[in-house]
Amino acid sequence: MKTKFFYLLFIPILLSCNFFKSGSEEDLFPFENDTQFGYFNVKGETVIKPQFLSASVFSEDIALVQTFDSGKFGYIDKEGKFIITAKYVMASIFNEGKAVVVEENGAPTVINKEGITLFTLKDADELRFFNEDLAAFNVIRDSIPNWGFVNVKGEKVIKPKYARVKDFYEGKCAVKNNDEKWGFIDKTGKVVIDFQFDDALDFNNGKAVVFKGDKAGVINSNGEFIIKPQYQAIRIDGDDFMIQQNEQYGWCDKSGKVFVKPQYNWISGFFNSDLALVQTDAENGYGYIDKKGKIVIKPQFSHGTSFFGDFAMVKSGEKYGIIDKSGKFTVKPKFESIDLDLFSKINTNGKYKAKFNAVNNYSTK
């Protein structure tokens, strides 16, 4: 069985690689104190006081929150004001100006930022939000999932026939057939890279990670290997790759040459930064290295994020704060908990596993 790593959460979406504006005051981060969620800025100032049962990261300047009184979901702006009433039993975050919601006893419905219904997919058991103008939907037949895609008009442009699907990136989507093999289709549903892989991830900068057996490699947009399957796992990190070998993590370049040998218990990417988060061992915790593998900020934290702009979030002891690239705290640790969506978004440079990307047909539960 291949090793799954690098992800903190478990359902995929892609948002802008420049989601965080270099740590500007416009960025708001969900945090939890005394079982209530609110938002703070890069200065550590509470901008939206803790008041929600749960809260997502902001996406397209809108955040999905769950209220205490009804337990239902709605959407707020960066002032904390509801712009779409909390009336949904399930909901996704916004992507490409649309979100998927379900009202009580309802079916998956797509709304715009004004809360206006665009269409409802009554026969779908699950509907993801839109990526590149297509959204994956699932219809269960004889207890077997069948995945297809709808367009922004709600038209089923790719019939539900796949056992599993990812999402469309760079015009291609990884799909799994009934023979348990993965390949890639284009937006018309045409198979453009044959079913031959045991797993496949999304395309990113013309490259995709694929698995043959329990080994990971990298293909180009034509399906040709640029790094043959040889690692336990790989993840794209800009022009380079994070790799896992013998249960340890490091980096190789686009030719497959290792420039930071696998030696860490855990890593996050450099992305657009010159520093990356690593865990040397469980005792010393997490610190930051440069691209030569030199430790720049010594391991000392309980956890942390990749740098977004000039800042990173770290856990020191039992609380979270913000550091700069010298390792000094710009916001002392004072937050009890940071929402995992935020960690996932920063630690994947926007391409992350979010818990609010899809909804199920509530009426069938």
N, C-alpha and C positions, 0 to 999 in steps of 0.2 A: 504493500500500500504506500502510495507516495505521501510525503510529508506536506502538510498544509501549513503555511507560515506567512508572516508579514502582515496578516490581517487581524484586526481587533474585533471586527464585527463580521456579519455573515451574509449580507445580501448586497449585490453590486450596483453601483451607479457611477456615472462620470459627471463631475461638475467642472467649472473653469479651473485650469491649472494656476490661475492668478486670483484665486478666491480671496486670499488675504492680501490686503494692499500694503505690504511691507510693514505690517504691525501698526497701521494707522488707527486713529481714534474711531474711525468709522466701523472697525471690526468689533463685534460683540460676541462674547463667549458664554455659553450656558454653564451654570454652576449650581451646585446643590448645597444648601445649608439647612439643617433641621428639617430634612425631608421635603423641602420646598425648592423649586428651581427658579432662578432668575438669570440675569445677564450682567457681565462686567466688561469694561473696555481694557485696552492694553496698558492703561495706567493703574489698573486694579480698582477703578471706581465702579461702584454698583450703579448701573444705568437703569436697569429694570429690576425692581426689588423681587426677592424670592416670593412666589405666590402660586406657582403652577405645580401640578402633580408630575408632569414630565415636560421636557422642552427639547426641541431640535436645534441644530445649528441654523443660522440664517442662510437662506438660499434665495437668490434674486431679491434680497432685502426684505424677505418675508420669513417668519419662523412659525413652525407648527408647534402648538402647545396644547396641553391637556389640563382641563380645569378640575379643581377639587370638588366643587358642588355637584356637577353632573357626571364627571368622569369622561366627558366628551371632548373632542378635538376641534380646535379652531385656529385662526391665523392672526398673528400680530405684526405690527410694523416695528421699527427700531425705537419708537417711543413707548412701546409696550401696549399700544392701543389695538383693540380687536378691529381688524378690517374685514374679517369674515367670521361670523358668529360661531361659537363652539356648539356644534349640533351634530357632529359626525362621530360614529362609533369606531370608524377606522379612517385613516387619511395618510397620504404621502406628503413629502415636502414638494415644493414647486420646482419644476425643471422645464425649461423652454416655455415658460409662461403658463404652464398647466400643472394641475395636481389631480390625483385620483382620490376620491372620497366615497364613503358609504354611510348613508343615514340608516337609522334603525329599521330593520326589515327591508332594507333596500339592496340594490345591486351596485357594483362598481360604476362610478360616474366620474366623468372628467369635467373639471371646472376651470375657468380662467381666474385671473387675479382679482376680478370683481365678484367672484363667487357665482358667476353665471354658468349654468349647465351647458356644456357643449354637446355631450352625448352620454348615453348610458348603455353599458354592455350587459344586457340582462342574463345572457347564458354563460357568462364568464365566471369561473370559480376563483380566478385571480387575475388581476390586471396591474401591470407595472406602469410607472409614468413614462413619458415620452423621452426618447433619446434619438436625435437625428430624425425627428418627425415620425418615428414609429414606436409603438408600445407593444410589449409582449403580453399576451393573454393566454390563459390556461383553461381548457375544458376537460373535465374528468369524464372518461367513458369507461365503464366497467372497471372502475377503480384505477384506471391507468391515465396518467396526465398526458394531454396533447397540447403542445404549445404552438402558437402562431403569432401573427402581428396585425395590428390595426393601424390605420393612418389617422391623421388629425381630424378627419371627418367621421371617424368611427367605422370606416369600411375595412373589412377583413381582407387585407391585400396579400397576406401569406397564410394559407389555410393551416389550422391546428393539426400538426401531424408529427411533431418532434417530441422526443422523450424529455429533453431539457434544452433550454436556450440561454444564452447570455444576452447582451444588449448590443445594438449597432454602434460601432465606432469606425470612423474612416470608411464608411460605406459597406462594412462587412460585419457579420455576426456569427459567432461560434454556436453551432447547433449539434445536438446529439441524436442520432437515429435509433431505431429499434434494435439495431445490432450492437448497441453500446459503443459506437464509435463517433468521434467528433470530427466535424469538418466546418467549412465556412460558406455562408450564402451571401448574395448581394440583396439589395432592397427589392428586387423583383422576385426573390425566392430562388433564384438560380444558384446551384452549387458551383462555387468558384474555386474552392480548395477541397479536394476529395475527402471523404470520410476515411480517416486513417489513424487518428490520434486517440489516445486513451483519456485525454483531457485537453482542454484548450482554453486560454484566457483571451481577453480582448486585445484588439490591435491598438498600438500606441506608437506614434511616430514611425509608421510603416513596418512595425515589428509586432510579433505576437509570441507569447510563451506557449509551448505545447509539450505534451507528455507522450512518450513511447514507453509503455510499461511503467516502471517506477522511476524513469529518468526524464529530466526536463531539458529541452533545448529551445532554440529561437528560430522562427521562420520569418521570411520577408513577405511582402504583399502578394508575391506569386506562389507562395507555399514552399519556397526553397529554404533549406536549412542554412542559416548563417552561423549558428552555433549548434553543433550536433548534440543530441540528447546524451548528457553525461553527468548532470548534477541532480541532487535530490529535489531541488526547486530553484527557480530563477524568478526574479522580478525586475522589470525595466526601471532604470533609474536615469532618466535623461538619455544620453548617448551611451551610457554604461549599464551594467547589470549587477544587481545584488544576487549572490549565489549562496547555495547551501550545499555543503559537502561534509560527510562524516559528522553530521549533527552540529556543524559549526558554520558560521556565516562570514562572508567577505564580499569582494567585488572583482569583476573582470571587465575588460573593455569590449568594444563591439567586435573585435577580432577573436575574442575568447581568452585573451591574455589576462592572467590574474595580476592585479596591481595592489590589492590588499588581500592577503591570503586569508582563507576561512579560519578564524580563530576566536570568534565571538559567540556568546550564548544567544545573542539577539541583536538585530540592527534595524535601523530605519534608514530611509534614503537621504542622499545629499540633495536631490531635486535641484532647485535653483540656488542652493547655498553651497558654501565651501566647507561646511561642517556637517557631520552625520552623527546620529545617536547610536551608541553601542552599549551592550552590557558585557563587561569583561568576565565577571563571575557573579554568583548570587550574593556573595559576601560584600563585595565592594559596590555593587549596584551599577548605575548607568552614568556614562559620561559622553564626551564628544571628541571625535577625531577629525583630522583633515584628510585630504585625498592621498596623502603619502602614508596614511595609517598612524600618524603621530598623534598622541593624546594632547589635545588642546585644553579641554576642560576635564579635569580628573574625575573618574567614576566616584560618585558620592550621592546620587539621587535614587529614590525608590522607583521612579519611572520618569518618563519625559516624552516630549514631542520632537519632531524635526523642527529646524528653524523656519519660521515664516517671517521673511524680511530679516530684521536684526534681533528678533526675539524668539524664545522657545519657552514652553511651559514645562515645569518640572515638579515632581512630588518630592518634598523633603520631609522626612518623618511621616506624619499623617496628613499633611496639608499641601496644597498646590500654590505655586507662585510663578513669576516670570523672570527669566534671566536674559542678559545680553550675551554677546559673543565672547566676552571676557570671563563669563561665568558668574558675574555679579548679579545679585537680585535687584531688578528694577521694581518689582512688586514682591514684597516679602510673602512667604507662604501663609495664607490665611483662609483659603477656600477648602472646605471639607471634601468636596467631590467635584470633579469635572465630568460633564456628560461624555460618554464613550463615543458618541458621534463626532464630537470635536476632536478627540484624540485620533480617531480614524481618519478624519478629513485632513488634518495637518500631516499625519504620518504617512499619507498616501498622496500628498500634493494635490488633493482635490478628487482623485480617482479612488473612491473609497467604498467601504461596505457600510451602508446606512440602514438603520432599522425602520426608516420611514419611506421606503421606496416603492412599496407595493401594498395592495389591500386585497383581502379575500371577500368573496360574496357572503356577506353577513347573514343573509336570509336563508342560506343553506346550512348554517351551523346548528 
